[in-house]
Amino acid sequence: MGSNFKTPTGGTQQIRAGRGVDRIIAAAAESADEGRWGKIDAVRYAMLWMLGGCLWGQTGDNVLLVVNASAPESREIAEYYRPRRGIPPGNVCTIATAGAEEIRWPVYEEQIERPIGECLKKGGLVEKVLYIVTTMGVPLKVDGPGAGQFTERASVDSELALLYAKLKRKQYARPGGVANPFYMRRDARFQHPTFPMYMVTRLAAYSVAEVKAMIDRSLAARNRGKFVLDLQSEKNEPGNDWLRTAAMLLPAGRVVLEETVRPLYGQREVIGYASWGSNDDHRKRRFLGFQWLPGAIAAEYVSTSARTFKRPPDAWAPSGSWTDTARFFEGSPQGLVADLIHEGATGASGNAYEPYLNACARPDYLLPAYYQGRNLAESYYMSLIYLSWQSVIVGDPLCALKP
């Protein structure tokens, strides 16, 4: 039997039975006695940094940077990012593929997954690399048959997360998602072979200039500012409850929690944000008008917010209507993750196609992990129940909040 969760598109759909639902329920009980987890000892936190950076000190040596030789913007971003994170030249993987955002499976397998796998093997990097960074100009999503939870559609980045296991001869069926072994692992060190996966993030925005600015902000990230959590109502439902739990696990003096139908706009000094995004029926503005601090990250329960990185007309605004197609942009009326980066966020999560609510990034894992010193990649992947699904994580994987 499946459980019914309200989906980001406003309907009611079944989530996969037996594929992580029990863990979601267990986490709700677990979080009730974890208040102490959010009260970090400042001295211990600073010592972690002195002993090697963000918790376990991953560096550019642990990053594989993927460049599409066919896309000038991809090459320019890679040239900007690589020296700033000290990524060795041997950790740059150049592929040649179409610049289209949406591709089919044969293109993904032959022009993306296979050559990236070859880069890892030839460079002796299969174990050392923990994070794969795709760049603007690398295809974004893979179209395929099927529907609902058994579709063969997926984001390129989420599919690439399986590459480590595939290089170990593990095989997967295409339909549906694959359980994320790092999901909810608050206290675990991310390493191979304990976790047979790569964490994949993307350096993308509306323009190369915006990507460069995002990279600059990641290098200036500091642990200060507010965590803004915006519920769509007072209802007790999974998405709202995750936001409430996040508030419990973060320092009370740094949390703004809105539990009414009033959307939050114009917040200052924001370092973390989570909400229902354009699926909040009371939100009428495209832009939040926040002052985002360097290193700020965001997550919204929106189904198709990473469907494109093409910039809409300035007059366009998201809509909650799936019948008024005149208000669609790139096939959907929903908000866009690139708007968050455009406004000043340093990282954000979105979805290429419909993920269903339980597969959106969970703020009760994402934000406390980031606050405690996890880097951007590990914080987001800790909050995602599936790989080989719809998630797109935008940002520098090594971005972390320094004391």
C-alpha positions in Angstrom: 0.0 0.0 0.0 1.2 3.5 -0.8 0.8 6.6 1.3 -0.7 9.7 -0.2 1.3 12.9 -0.1 0.2 16.2 -1.5 2.4 16.8 -4.6 4.1 20.1 -5.5 1.6 20.5 -8.4 -1.3 20.6 -6.0 -2.9 17.2 -6.7 -2.7 14.0 -4.7 -0.5 11.2 -5.8 0.9 8.0 -4.3 4.5 7.9 -3.3 6.4 4.7 -3.9 5.5 2.1 -1.4 8.3 0.5 0.4 11.0 2.7 -1.0 11.8 5.1 1.8 8.4 5.9 3.2 9.2 4.1 6.4 12.3 6.2 6.8 10.4 9.4 6.4 8.0 8.3 9.2 10.9 7.3 11.4 12.6 10.6 10.9 9.6 12.5 12.1 9.8 10.5 15.4 13.6 10.8 15.5 13.6 14.6 15.1 11.4 15.0 18.2 14.4 14.3 20.5 17.1 15.9 18.4 16.9 19.5 19.6 20.4 19.2 21.1 21.7 18.5 17.6 21.0 22.1 16.5 22.9 23.6 19.4 26.4 23.4 18.1 29.4 24.1 20.3 31.1 27.1 18.7 34.6 26.2 20.0 34.2 22.7 18.6 33.0 24.1 15.3 36.0 26.4 14.9 38.4 23.6 15.8 36.9 21.4 13.0 37.8 24.1 10.6 41.3 24.5 11.9 41.9 20.8 11.7 41.1 20.7 8.0 38.2 22.7 6.8 34.6 21.7 6.5 34.2 18.7 8.8 36.4 16.2 6.8 38.3 18.7 4.6 37.4 17.7 1.1 39.2 19.9 -1.5 39.4 20.4 -5.2 41.3 17.0 -5.4 37.9 15.4 -4.7 36.1 17.2 -7.6 35.7 16.1 -11.2 34.8 19.1 -13.3 32.8 18.3 -16.5 33.1 20.6 -19.4 31.2 20.5 -22.7 33.7 21.3 -25.5 30.7 22.2 -27.7 29.5 25.0 -25.4 31.6 28.1 -25.0 29.8 29.0 -21.7 30.8 25.7 -20.3 34.5 26.2 -21.0 34.4 29.7 -19.7 32.8 28.7 -16.4 35.3 25.8 -16.0 38.3 28.1 -16.6 36.9 30.5 -13.9 36.0 27.8 -11.3 39.0 25.4 -11.5 41.8 27.6 -10.2 39.6 29.1 -7.5 38.9 25.7 -5.9 42.4 24.3 -6.7 41.0 21.5 -8.9 43.9 19.7 -10.6 44.0 19.9 -14.4 43.7 16.1 -14.4 40.3 16.4 -12.7 38.8 18.2 -15.7 36.8 16.0 -17.9 36.0 17.3 -21.4 33.1 15.8 -23.2 31.5 16.7 -26.6 27.8 16.7 -26.7 24.8 18.7 -27.9 24.1 21.9 -26.0 20.3 21.2 -25.8 18.9 21.1 -22.3 16.8 18.0 -22.9 18.2 14.9 -24.5 17.3 11.2 -25.0 18.9 8.2 -23.3 21.3 7.2 -26.1 22.8 10.7 -26.1 23.2 10.5 -22.3 24.8 7.1 -22.3 27.2 7.6 -25.2 28.1 11.3 -24.9 27.9 12.0 -21.2 28.0 8.9 -18.9 30.4 6.8 -20.9 33.1 9.6 -21.4 32.8 10.7 -17.8 33.3 7.2 -16.7 36.4 6.9 -18.9 37.8 10.1 -17.4 37.5 8.7 -13.9 39.0 5.4 -14.8 41.9 6.7 -16.9 42.8 9.3 -14.3 42.7 6.8 -11.5 40.0 9.0 -9.9 37.1 6.6 -9.3 37.7 6.4 -5.6 39.2 9.8 -4.9 36.6 11.9 -6.6 33.5 12.4 -4.4 31.8 15.2 -6.3 31.1 15.7 -9.9 30.4 19.3 -11.1 28.6 19.8 -14.4 28.6 23.2 -16.0 26.2 25.4 -17.9 26.0 24.0 -21.4 26.1 20.4 -20.3 22.6 18.9 -21.0 20.2 19.2 -18.1 17.6 16.4 -18.3 16.9 13.1 -20.0 13.5 12.5 -21.6 12.0 9.0 -21.7 8.8 7.0 -21.6 6.5 6.1 -18.7 4.7 8.3 -16.2 4.3 9.0 -12.5 6.7 7.3 -10.2 7.7 4.9 -13.0 8.8 7.4 -15.6 12.2 7.0 -17.2 12.7 10.7 -17.2 15.5 12.0 -15.0 17.9 14.9 -14.5 21.3 14.3 -15.9 23.0 15.2 -12.6 20.8 12.8 -10.5 21.5 10.0 -13.0 25.3 10.7 -12.9 25.1 10.1 -9.1 24.9 6.4 -9.9 28.1 6.3 -11.9 30.3 5.2 -9.1 28.2 2.1 -8.6 27.9 1.5 -12.3 31.7 1.5 -12.6 31.6 -1.3 -10.0 29.3 -3.2 -12.4 26.1 -2.4 -10.5 23.1 -2.3 -12.9 19.8 -0.4 -12.4 16.4 -0.4 -14.1 15.5 2.9 -15.6 12.0 3.5 -14.3 11.7 5.3 -11.0 14.2 6.5 -8.6 17.0 4.6 -6.7 17.3 4.8 -2.9 20.0 7.4 -1.9 22.4 5.6 0.6 23.4 9.0 2.1 19.8 10.1 2.8 19.4 11.1 6.5 22.9 10.1 7.4 23.5 13.0 9.8 26.7 11.7 11.5 28.3 9.7 8.7 31.4 10.7 6.8 30.8 10.7 3.1 33.5 8.5 1.5 33.9 5.6 -0.9 33.2 2.7 -0.8 30.9 3.3 2.2 28.6 5.3 0.1 28.7 4.0 -3.5 27.7 7.2 -5.3 28.9 10.6 -6.5 27.4 13.8 -5.4 26.7 15.9 -8.5 26.1 19.6 -8.5 25.7 22.1 -11.3 27.3 25.5 -12.0 24.5 27.1 -13.9 22.4 30.3 -14.0 20.8 32.7 -16.5 24.3 33.8 -17.7 28.0 33.1 -17.3 28.3 36.3 -15.3 25.8 35.1 -12.8 27.6 31.8 -12.5 30.9 33.6 -11.8 29.2 35.7 -9.1 27.7 32.6 -7.5 31.2 31.0 -7.4 32.6 34.2 -5.8 29.9 34.1 -3.2 30.7 30.5 -2.4 34.3 31.5 -1.6 33.0 34.2 0.8 30.5 32.0 2.7 30.4 32.6 6.5 28.2 31.2 9.2 26.1 34.2 10.0 22.6 35.5 9.1 19.1 34.1 9.3 17.3 30.9 8.3 14.0 31.8 6.8 11.3 29.1 6.8 8.0 29.9 5.2 5.0 27.5 5.6 2.1 27.9 3.3 -0.4 27.6 6.1 -0.8 26.3 9.7 -1.8 22.8 8.5 0.0 19.8 9.8 1.2 18.1 6.6 4.6 16.7 5.6 6.1 19.8 3.9 5.0 22.1 6.7 6.2 19.7 9.3 9.7 19.4 7.8 9.9 23.2 7.9 8.9 23.2 11.6 11.4 20.5 12.4 14.1 22.5 10.7 13.3 25.5 12.9 13.7 23.2 16.0 17.1 22.0 14.9 18.6 25.5 14.1 19.6 28.1 16.7 16.4 29.9 17.8 17.9 33.3 17.6 18.7 32.9 13.9 15.3 31.5 12.7 12.4 33.3 11.1 9.5 30.9 11.0 6.3 32.0 9.3 3.3 29.6 10.0 0.5 31.7 8.5 -0.7 32.1 4.9 1.3 35.3 4.7 4.3 34.9 2.3 7.6 36.3 3.4 9.2 39.0 1.3 12.1 41.4 1.8 14.0 39.5 4.4 17.5 40.7 5.3 20.8 38.8 5.9 19.4 35.4 4.7 21.8 32.4 4.8 19.2 29.7 4.4 15.7 29.6 3.0 13.0 26.9 2.5 9.4 27.2 1.4 6.7 26.0 -1.0 7.8 28.5 -3.6 5.4 29.1 -6.4 3.1 26.3 -5.0 2.2 28.6 -2.2 -1.1 30.0 -3.5 -0.7 33.2 -1.5 2.7 34.1 -3.1 2.1 36.5 -5.9 5.6 37.8 -6.6 8.2 36.2 -8.8 11.1 37.5 -6.7 11.4 37.4 -3.0 13.3 40.7 -2.6 15.7 39.1 -0.1 19.2 40.3 0.8 21.1 37.0 0.4 24.4 36.6 2.3 27.4 35.0 0.5 26.9 31.2 0.9 23.1 31.4 1.2 21.2 28.3 0.1 17.6 27.6 -0.7 15.1 24.8 -1.3 11.5 25.0 -2.5 8.8 22.3 -2.9 8.4 23.0 -6.6 8.0 20.3 -9.2 9.7 21.7 -12.3 11.8 24.6 -11.0 15.0 23.3 -12.7 13.3 22.5 -16.0 15.4 25.2 -17.7 18.1 27.8 -17.2 16.8 29.9 -20.0 15.8 33.3 -18.8 12.1 34.2 -19.0 10.9 37.7 -20.1 11.0 40.2 -17.3 7.2 40.5 -17.3 6.7 36.7 -16.8 5.6 35.5 -13.4 4.9 32.0 -12.1 1.3 30.9 -11.8 -0.5 28.1 -9.9 -2.7 27.4 -12.9 -2.0 24.3 -15.1 -4.9 25.2 -17.4 -3.8 28.8 -18.4 -1.0 27.7 -20.8 -0.5 31.3 -21.9 1.3 31.8 -18.6 3.7 28.8 -19.1 7.4 29.2 -19.6 9.2 26.2 -21.0 6.3 24.0 -20.5 5.3 24.9 -16.9 3.7 27.7 -14.9 6.0 27.1 -11.9 8.8 29.2 -10.5 12.4 28.7 -11.5 15.4 27.9 -9.4 17.6 30.2 -11.5 15.5 33.1 -10.1 17.0 32.4 -6.7 20.5 32.5 -8.0 19.7 35.6 -10.0 18.6 37.3 -6.9 21.7 36.4 -4.9 21.5 32.8 -3.5 24.7 30.8 -3.7 23.0 27.4 -3.9 19.6 26.0 -4.6 17.7 22.8 -5.3 15.2 22.2 -8.0 13.6 19.5 -10.2 13.8 18.8 -13.9 10.5 16.9 -14.0 7.8 16.1 -11.4 9.5 14.5 -8.4 6.5 14.3 -5.9 6.8 15.9 -2.5 8.7 13.2 -0.7 11.5 13.5 -3.3 12.1 17.2 -2.8 15.0 18.4 -0.7 14.0 18.2 3.0 14.9 21.3 4.9 15.0 19.5 8.2 18.1 17.7 7.0 19.5 20.2 4.6 19.7 23.4 6.7 20.9 21.9 10.0 23.7 20.0 8.2 24.8 23.1 6.4 24.7 25.2 9.6 26.9 22.6 11.3 29.6 22.8 8.7 28.7 20.2 6.0 29.5 21.4 2.5 26.8 22.3 0.1 26.8 19.0 -1.8 26.6 16.8 1.4 23.9 19.0 2.9 21.7 18.7 -0.1 22.3 15.0 -0.7 21.6 14.2 2.9 18.1 15.6 2.3 17.2 13.7 -0.9 15.5 10.3 -0.8 16.3 9.3 -4.4 19.1 9.3 -6.9 18.4 8.7 -10.6 15.4 10.9 -10.2 14.6 14.6 -10.8 16.9 16.7 -8.5 19.2 19.4 -9.7 21.5 20.9 -7.1 22.9 24.3 -8.2 26.1 25.5 -6.7 29.7 24.8 -5.8 29.8 21.4 -3.9 32.7 22.7 -1.7 30.9 25.8 -0.5 30.6 25.7 3.3 30.0 28.1 6.1 33.2 29.1 7.7 33.1 30.5 11.3 
